[in-house]
């Protein structure tokens, strides 16, 4: 019988008074009282333990304007929409939006420690688009991303690395140098890689804002739909690590 069923079947009765100061009568009448007290005590212990057991996984979406939700209401940003999709799929997770518009990989490195607080269970790392748009030498974002991954690893925080592709107008040689950064670093640090954050959105005018760069709300939903399987696999890795 379950604890709840047991509680429902037990009737609380006061102890049987002892006759004329004598010893309390033992027997069946006294047992339900003590049994219920014991069951209530156990239920209280379970209730105290429940919040710790049910604590959601805490992720930080760490990136630039593509993460921050440039030009969109807060509830349409990538972290908010991803959290909603994961919750609908049955995952207990909270995702903090640590996106800052205009951030390069170097700027992200400079704010890493205060943007990713203690207690973070995992980071979705999305940076590099602004480095490419500025035409920075690919060695610069590679060095910064390397340092970001190294520092998160030192803190024991798992990472899902979201890759970026260089704009085609920068030329094939630049693209080859830049685009290879993410695969190399994912292999070096043994972290999962989602190859292109804007997959399914880049090059689709109906899914980007008038600037031609930032996704619309519909574009964010496309990103979320495509990256969700990778994030769910990432959550499974985090849970296995926490339970191991």
ZAMARGU-4260 file (C-alpha; in steps of 0.2 Angstrom, whole numbers, plus 5000, padded with zeros to 4 digits):
<rodrens>
0) 5000/5000/5000 | 5007/5017/4996 | 5010/5030/5009 | 4996/5041/5003 | 4983/5027/5003
5) 4989/5022/5021 | 4986/5039/5027 | 4969/5039/5019 | 4964/5023/5028 | 4971/5028/5046
10) 4959/5037/5058 | 4967/5048/5071 | 4962/5043/5088 | 4967/5050/5105 | 4977/5039/5116
15) 4965/5028/5127 | 4966/5036/5145 | 4973/5025/5159 | 4960/5020/5171 | 4962/5029/5188
20) 4980/5033/5185 | 4985/5016/5181 | 4995/5011/5165 | 4988/5015/5148 | 4978/5001/5140
25) 4988/4993/5126 | 4980/4986/5111 | 4972/4990/5094 | 4965/5006/5099 | 4982/5015/5102
30) 4990/5008/5086 | 4982/5019/5073 | 4987/5035/5082 | 5006/5031/5083 | 5006/5024/5065
35) 4998/5040/5058 | 5011/5050/5068 | 5025/5040/5060 | 5018/5041/5043 | 5016/5060/5044
40) 5034/5061/5050 | 5039/5052/5035 | 5029/5062/5023 | 5037/5078/5031 | 5054/5071/5027
45) 5049/5067/5009 | 5042/5085/5007 | 5058/5092/5013 | 5068/5082/5001 | 5057/5085/4986
50) 5063/5103/4982 | 5081/5097/4980 | 5076/5082/4970 | 5066/5093/4958 | 5078/5107/4956
55) 5078/5112/4937 | 5094/5112/4927 | 5101/5129/4925 | 5108/5134/4908 | 5116/5150/4902
60) 5114/5155/4884 | 5130/5165/4882 | 5132/5175/4866 | 5129/5191/4856 | 5114/5199/4848
65) 5108/5182/4840 | 5106/5176/4858 | 5100/5192/4866 | 5085/5194/4854 | 5090/5210/4845
70) 5074/5219/4839 | 5062/5207/4848 | 5052/5206/4864 | 5061/5197/4878 | 5049/5182/4877
75) 5053/5180/4858 | 5072/5179/4861 | 5081/5162/4858 | 5084/5158/4876 | 5065/5161/4880
80) 5059/5151/4865 | 5071/5137/4868 | 5066/5136/4887 | 5047/5135/4881 | 5051/5122/4869
85) 5060/5111/4881 | 5047/5113/4895 | 5034/5108/4882 | 5044/5092/4879 | 5045/5088/4897
90) 5062/5095/4902 | 5063/5105/4919 | 5076/5118/4914 | 5079/5137/4916 | 5089/5146/4903
95) 5097/5163/4907 | 5099/5175/4893 | 5117/5181/4894 | 5117/5188/4876 | 5125/5205/4873
100) 5122/5214/4857 | 5138/5218/4848 | 5149/5206/4858 | 5164/5199/4849 | 5172/5183/4856
105) 5185/5194/4865 | 5171/5204/4873 | 5163/5188/4879 | 5179/5182/4886 | 5180/5198/4897
110) 5163/5196/4905 | 5163/5177/4906 | 5165/5176/4925 | 5150/5187/4930 | 5139/5182/4916
115) 5140/5163/4920 | 5136/5162/4939 | 5140/5148/4951 | 5127/5134/4950 | 5126/5134/4931
120) 5124/5117/4925 | 5128/5120/4907 | 5132/5134/4894 | 5126/5136/4876 | 5141/5146/4869
125) 5136/5156/4853 | 5149/5169/4848 | 5159/5174/4833 | 5147/5182/4821 | 5153/5200/4825
130) 5171/5195/4823 | 5168/5189/4805 | 5157/5204/4801 | 5172/5215/4806 | 5183/5205/4796
135) 5195/5201/4811 | 5209/5189/4808 | 5202/5172/4812 | 5216/5168/4824 | 5208/5181/4836
140) 5191/5173/4838 | 5199/5156/4839 | 5211/5162/4853 | 5196/5169/4863 | 5185/5154/4860
145) 5199/5143/4866 | 5201/5153/4882 | 5182/5153/4885 | 5181/5134/4883 | 5197/5132/4894
150) 5189/5143/4908 | 5173/5134/4908 | 5181/5117/4908 | 5191/5123/4923 | 5175/5127/4932
155) 5168/5110/4928 | 5154/5118/4917 | 5149/5108/4902 | 5147/5117/4885 | 5137/5115/4869
160) 5147/5125/4856 | 5136/5134/4843 | 5146/5137/4827 | 5145/5151/4815 | 5150/5153/4796
165) 5159/5168/4789 | 5149/5179/4776 | 5152/5174/4758 | 5158/5191/4753 | 5174/5189/4764
170) 5180/5177/4751 | 5184/5158/4751 | 5201/5159/4759 | 5194/5169/4774 | 5179/5157/4775
175) 5190/5142/4776 | 5200/5149/4790 | 5186/5155/4800 | 5174/5141/4798 | 5186/5128/4804
180) 5188/5136/4821 | 5173/5128/4829 | 5176/5110/4824 | 5194/5111/4829 | 5190/5118/4846
185) 5175/5106/4849 | 5187/5091/4846 | 5201/5099/4857 | 5189/5101/4872 | 5178/5086/4868
190) 5162/5097/4868 | 5146/5094/4857 | 5145/5105/4842 | 5130/5112/4833 | 5139/5117/4817
195) 5129/5133/4812 | 5118/5143/4824 | 5108/5151/4809 | 5105/5135/4800 | 5088/5137/4791
200) 5088/5155/4793 | 5103/5163/4785 | 5099/5167/4767 | 5080/5167/4770 | 5073/5185/4768
205) 5057/5180/4776 | 5065/5174/4792 | 5077/5189/4795 | 5074/5207/4800 | 5076/5221/4788
210) 5095/5222/4792 | 5096/5205/4784 | 5106/5198/4799 | 5095/5196/4814 | 5081/5183/4814
215) 5063/5187/4816 | 5052/5179/4829 | 5048/5166/4816 | 5067/5164/4812 | 5070/5161/4831
220) 5058/5147/4831 | 5066/5139/4816 | 5083/5140/4825 | 5075/5132/4841 | 5067/5118/4831
225) 5083/5114/4823 | 5095/5115/4838 | 5083/5107/4850 | 5088/5089/4847 | 5106/5094/4851
230) 5101/5103/4867 | 5091/5088/4873 | 5106/5077/4870 | 5117/5090/4879 | 5104/5090/4894
235) 5105/5071/4894 | 5124/5072/4896 | 5123/5084/4910 | 5110/5073/4919 | 5121/5058/4917
240) 5136/5068/4924 | 5127/5074/4939 | 5120/5057/4943 | 5137/5048/4940
</rodrens>
